[in-house]
């Protein structure tokens, strides 16, 4: 067995027990560079990966290597002297850059497509919170207009919707260069409609938009209350759809939850694939910080990034803002901040943990409240005494933690995301019809958030 084959065998086993985000983050670019006298040296891309593998994966790697080759006695990790290159990211930053400026360094926006090349799939971290939306986005771009049309992606502010939409556009421009692509924020589209009406050339605008092969509109919740924009967009949508042109939309909420939108437009939004983006889990948050660190040529100890990933739970933009503060501190002071200095730097970003919980706590409290054990709780029985608590757990994981439907399904024996959606709808219906049930849930939440 060659060194390459040996390492690939190790990676194959590690991948079985590691999330895609974690595996891609920590093991990308690794390889065995030598094996002499029972000592194996693994090459890694940077000191951050080296520290992480030593602390978190060393025992597992050594165990797997020994099982494959009984001569292996020890493993060490060495940083590859060749720097990795991150596509579409500037490698230098202007001197004396401020925290605010640092977060918005961008390459020139393409005037034809309105796309920013810094948003691509290469630097987009995929985790349980966004995997359904990412899979749908990838499939839609491979065969635009044929499947998942329209594609409607929704999630709260700061969770990467704009990055994903623009990555779709940039990817499409590479693999489908003959296609006419346009990314338009909803506010811009509203302004375009208003100006066209004022200048009496609305038909010209509609004609231009109808020539687009892939139309990407961000934040369509801002269409609410804009009756004329909704009317014109309805007709543009119909024309593009009938001609098998790909339509991609995003919002901070599901189509049903957008207020002051006509029913016919909501119906169009829901006519294809609707995918949600939830809150990133801890592993994914850490992977995002590591990815951003590489992009900015910044290297911080694991404990520093772990602290940020642990305490900033619901917003990817805030994660990047936290990293920017650390980078500025390093530039100004010529040193990496200590953990105590990090806490001071990030105290205005970190939200009080008083209302934080986790999936295990919610499931535990529901088990105790209904006097169930784990075996009965996860058992796929349709008996009401088992089914309703299980459905409530799914609902609370969604409502309180904003986990994605696929991520919730995996926690319940790999159930399909449609099962989770159905469970949430049943619980919402129960709320409307059963006051006693409302009281039960309130008691459960009190226990979940109690000390």
Secondary structure, DSSP 8 states (H G I E B T S, - for coil): --HHHHHHHHHHHHHHTS-HHHHHHHHTT-EEEEEETTEEEEEESSHHHHHHIIIIIHHHHHHHHHHH-TT--EEEEEE-SS----TT--S---TT--HHHHTT----B-TTT--BTT--STT----TTTHHHHHHHHHHHHTTTTSSSSEEEEE-TTSSHHHHHHHHHHHHHHH-TTS-EEEEEHHHHHHHHHHHHHTT-HHHHHHHHHT-SEEEEE-GGGGTT-HHHHHHHHHHHHHHHHTT-EEEEEESS-GGG-TT--HHHHHHHTTSEEEEE----HHHHHHHHHHHHHHTT----HHHHHHHHHH--S-HHHHHHHHHHHHHHHHHHSS---HHHHHHHHTTTS--GGG---HHHHHHHHHHHTT--HHHHHS---SHHHHHHHHHHHHHHHHHH---HHHHHHHTTS--HHHHHHHHHHHHHHHHH-HHHHHHHHHHHHHHT--
